[in-house]
Amino acid sequence: MVEDIFCRIIKGEIKADFVYNDKDFVAIKDINPQAPIHFLIIPKKHIEGIDKIKPTDVNLLGKIFIIAEKIAKKEKISKGYRLILNEGEHSGKVVPHLHIHFIGGKKLGAKIVN
């Protein structure tokens, strides 16, 4: 099995600032935030990327959206947030473990990049 930084965080080998934790997912504060609120929602099951998703993972991964809304309510984010999934070399994906960026806390605008 691949051992990446997220797997090590999930195992408790590396410290992180958790904002959510259940049997299937963790959400941690990003160490290089791009907005006032920037969390990473990470499945505990190691899935390297979109091309590695199996039909049996669909229900698990659908839970990401429920978790995002739970985090928004917990953090009192009422004006909106953005979910971003980077995939592949040109996207800027650094860690080979599927994860979603939860970004908010300011008006983000219509464009992702200028």
N, C-alpha and C positions, 0 to 999 in steps of 0.2 A: 504494500500500500504506500502511496505517496505521502510523505510527511511535509506539510507546508506550515507556514507560520500560523494560519488559522487553526489547523489541526492541533498545534501545540498550545494555542490559547484555549481551545475547547477542553483539552486535557488538563489545563491548569499549570502547564509548564512555563508559560509566559503570562505575565500580568497584563490585564486589559481593564478598561473602564466599562463594565457591563451596564447596559440600560434595559436589557431583556434577556431572559434565560428560561427555556422550557426543555422538554425532553427531545425536541427536534431541532431547535434553533437557538442561536444567541444573537444578540445585537450589541455591538460595541461602538464606543466613540472612535471616530477616525483620528489617527495620530497626525494627519496633515489635512485638517478641515478646509473645505472649499466654501463654506458658508457658516454662519453662526451655529447652525445645527447640522451636523454631518455624522451619521451613524452608518455602520455596515451591518446588514442583516445576513447572517451566514448559517446555512444548514450544518448541523453537526455531522451528518453523513457526508463523507468526502465525495463530491462530484466535481471533477476537474473543470468541466465547461459544458456549454449547451450541447455540444456534440456527444457528450457522455451521458446525457439524460436518458433513462430507460422508461418504458411505459409504467413501471411500478413506482416511479418517482413523481408522477404527475400530481397525485393528491398531496404529497408532501410539499412540493414546490408551490402549489396553489395556496398553501397556508401563509406564504410570504406576505400576501396582500392583507390578510387578516391581522398579521403581526404589525405591519406598517401602520394600520389604522389604530391598533392598540397603543403603539408607541406615540402616535400623534395625540391621542387623547391624554395619555399619561403625561406627556411633555407640554400639554396645553397649546398645541399647534393648531390654531383654528383658521388661519388664512391660507393654508395650502402647503404642499411639499412636493418634491420631485423624487421619483424613483428612477435610478439609472443602473443598467446592467452593461458592463463592458465585456466584450468578447472578442478575442483574437488580438493579434500583434498590433494592428493599427488602431485599436480602441484605447490603448493605454492600460490594458489589464496587466497587472504586475504579479498577483498571487494566483497560482493555478488551483483555485478552489472557488466554485461558483458563489457569488455574493452579490447583493444589491446595495447600492448607495442610497441612503435616505437623506435628502438634503432639504433644508428649509431655514426658517428664522429670519428671512428677508425676502423682498420682492425679487424673484429670480428672472423675470422677463420671459419673453416668448422664445428666445434663442438659447441653445445650450452653449454655443461658442460664438464669438463675434468675429 
